[in-house]
Amino acid sequence: MVLQWVFGNTGKRKSARQAGDAPKPDYEEAKRIAASNDVKARAALAAHEDLEPEILYFFASDEASEVRRAVAVNQGTPLQADKILAHDTDGEVRYQLARKISRLVPTLSRDEADRLTRMAMDVLEILARDDLPRVRATIADEIKRADNVPGRIVRQLAHDVEEMVSAPILEYSPLLSDEDLLEIIAGGCAGGALIALSRRPGLGERISDAVVNSRNVQAVAALLGNRTAVLSGKTLDMIAIDAEDRVEWHAPMVDRENLPARIIRRIATFVSAALMDKLIEKNQDQAILVGELRQTVRKRIERGDFAGDDPDWEPAEERAQRLFDAGKLDETIIVRAIERGDNAFVRYALTHLSGLPFKTVTSMLNTGSGKAITALVWRAGLSMPTAHLVQTRVARVPQKSQLRPGPGDTFPMSEADLGWYIECVGG
């Protein structure tokens, strides 16, 4: 394929019509059309992928932009002609060429000394310096994950003043080193570009520290939401100190795994009622810490801290217990909770109604098994439509693993099978 791209697709002949056009004329007729004043005919001829390379090369300098655009799009155009088009005065020609040439990159050798690779990279480099941001952005988006592009091209795009150009490179390119990223941040990287960098997979402590030190609220929020980013204890302490007034940080902080207990205690003093539920639920295996969190909840309720969320708010666990004790924990309340996204309450409600331990209920909900979750909801005395809601809205079971209601909204499993799942999966 690459050889054909350099010298033209001389070996490719198609008997079928291409994109609705007439079959390619013979060589003599093609030469006559190329020399004619009929722009439409020349453009149609230039669209043939199996056109002779010398005619495509000739068309690369055609006076009509319609013809040159057809050459730019043409997969059979030789690289020598593409290099001419990379300097074209028509922005659309260069844009279409950028789309085509950047998609060629994955097929190229990693050896820059290879002639074919070198020629393609020459074209790529010209387009990466193009005056039009959308041309550069097209290159950046297409090569953002490539590992066979010269580093100078990647670094140039990463430093681009246009976020639409730099952002995809900063977020994904495997060719940027930590030193490159630190230099970019120190150079004043901001806005969408810094946010994209903060989402980059596998960020180490040095880069995370630099993002936090930038004081960019949205970038730090993106960093906290990046599960693969490594944040040092010192950096987390800095974030926790400033987080009370940064609402954008609250949810991603609570969602982070393995937060130190001191950080959990700190953010528990200011996050919303719903996030307090999440904190308590996520740390159920730390009895002492959960006890402290509940004490914090009571103090905040007494102070009226949650009035802005809900003046009658109470922790999900206590709410489920109260309703269960009063005999009011029914299917209607659970369905409403599912629709509100009140997943912590749903877990506690299923615990009370099923009679199973909270850890068992959580384990079953986390299996990703539609059958196990259906058995759990059945054990809780709820209907199959509710079981399907729990699968899709609470447990996020993949569609292929979901169990759907049978005729008349019945359970599609026998009671014996449902009981077996409770016994074996539920422990």
Secondary structure, DSSP 8 states (H G I E B T S, - for coil): -HHHHHH--TT---SS-STT------HHHHHHHHTSS-HHHHHHHHT-TTS-HHHHHHHTT-S-HHHHHHHHH-TT--HHHHHHHTT-S-HHHHHHHHHHHHHHGGGS-S-TTSHHHHHHHHHHHHHHT-SSHHHHHHHHHHHTT-SSS-HHHHHHHHT-SSHHHHHHHHHH-TT--HHHHHHHHHTT--HHHHHHHHT-TT--HHHHHHHHHTT-HHHHHHHHH-TT----HHHHHHHHHHHTT-HHHHHHHHHSSS--HHHHHHHTTTS-HHHHHHHHHHTTT-HHHHHHHHHHHHHHHHHTGGGGT-TT---HHHHHHHHHHTT---HHHHHHHHHHT-HHHHHHHHHHHH---HHHHHHHHTS--HHHHHHHHHHTT--HHHHHHIIIIIS---GGG-----GGG--SS-HHHHHHHHHHT--
